[in-house]
Each structure stands twice: as structure tokens, then as C-alpha cells.
Amino acid sequence: MANDRVWQLHEAKAQFSEVFRRVRSEGPQRVVKQRGEAVVIVRAEEFDRIGELSQQPESLLDFFQAAGGSELHLTRKRDATRTIKW
């Protein structure tokens, strides 16, 4: 991340309109305190997108179960073993 996207807390508070403008035009901006604590300010659309991704099912099976409304039973047919001659 470029240093022009890092703000000290006191600077960000004093120039919040500029921080807001840069988030919209340049992307996420990091705000840090002297003790190293930090936050990142992102566009609302990006925040919403990340929230939607975190609500996605963990597996494809979970996805189909949630979409179908009924329990999904998957079984696999065992294939015959084959012998390979060397």
C-alpha cells in the first residue's frame, strides 16, 4: 500500500472530506494511531460486497441444501477396480 494512502488519525480527522474523496477515487485508505492501531476506510459498495461473500455457504453441498429446501442425499457408485499390467 502506498504511503499516500496512510493517514495519521489526527490528519484524517482534520481532513476527513479529503480522506472520503480519496476513498471514492483512489481506493481504501488506512488510518493509524501512534500506538500502531489501524483501521481501513473502504467504499460502502466494497464493504457490502465483502459482507455478501462472508454469508455464502461454506460448501457446494450446503449451497444446494439451502437452495433446494429439502435434504440432499448424495451417493457415489463404486467403480470396479482395474488392474494395470506393466
C-alpha positions in Angstrom: 0.0 0.0 0.0 1.4 3.4 -1.0 2.2 5.9 1.8 -0.2 8.4 0.3 -3.0 6.0 1.4 -1.9 6.1 5.0 -3.1 8.8 7.4 -2.3 9.6 10.9 -5.5 9.7 13.0 -5.2 13.4 13.7 -4.7 14.2 10.0 -7.7 12.0 9.0 -9.9 13.8 11.5 -8.8 17.2 10.3 -9.1 16.4 6.6 -12.0 13.9 6.6 -13.5 15.3 3.4 -10.2 14.6 1.6 -10.0 11.1 3.1 -13.6 10.5 1.9 -12.8 11.8 -1.6 -9.7 9.6 -1.9 -11.6 6.5 -0.7 -14.1 7.1 -3.5 -11.5 8.0 -6.2 -8.3 6.0 -5.2 -9.5 3.1 -3.0 -9.1 2.1 0.6 -7.3 4.5 3.0 -5.5 3.3 6.2 -5.8 5.4 9.3 -3.3 4.7 12.1 -2.8 5.8 15.7 0.6 6.4 17.3 0.5 3.0 19.1 0.1 1.2 15.7 -3.6 0.5 15.9 -5.2 0.9 12.5 -8.4 0.8 10.5 -9.0 0.8 6.8 -11.8 3.0 5.3 -13.3 1.5 2.2 -16.2 2.4 -0.2 -19.6 1.3 1.0 -20.0 -0.9 -2.1 -16.8 -2.8 -1.3 -17.9 -3.3 2.3 -21.3 -4.6 1.2 -19.7 -6.9 -1.3 -17.4 -8.4 1.4 -20.4 -8.9 3.7 -22.2 -10.8 1.0 -19.2 -13.0 0.4 -19.0 -13.9 4.1 -22.6 -15.1 4.0 -22.0 -17.6 1.2 -22.3 -21.3 2.1 -19.1 -22.9 3.1 -19.5 -25.8 0.7 -21.3 -26.7 -2.5 -23.4 -29.2 -0.6 -24.5 -26.5 1.8 -25.4 -24.3 -1.1 -27.6 -27.0 -2.7 -29.3 -27.9 0.6 -30.1 -24.3 1.2 -31.4 -23.7 -2.3 -33.5 -26.9 -2.5 -35.3 -26.7 0.8 -35.1 -30.5 1.2 -32.4 -32.8 2.4 -29.9 -33.8 -0.3 -28.7 -37.4 -0.4 -25.6 -37.9 -2.5 -24.1 -41.4 -3.0 -21.4 -42.4 -5.3 -21.3 -45.6 -7.4 -18.2 -47.5 -6.7 -16.2 -48.2 -9.9 -14.7 -51.6 -10.5 -11.0 -51.8 -9.8 -8.9 -52.4 -12.8 -5.5 -54.0 -12.9 -2.8 -52.3 -15.0 -0.2 -54.6 -16.5 3.4 -53.3 -16.6 
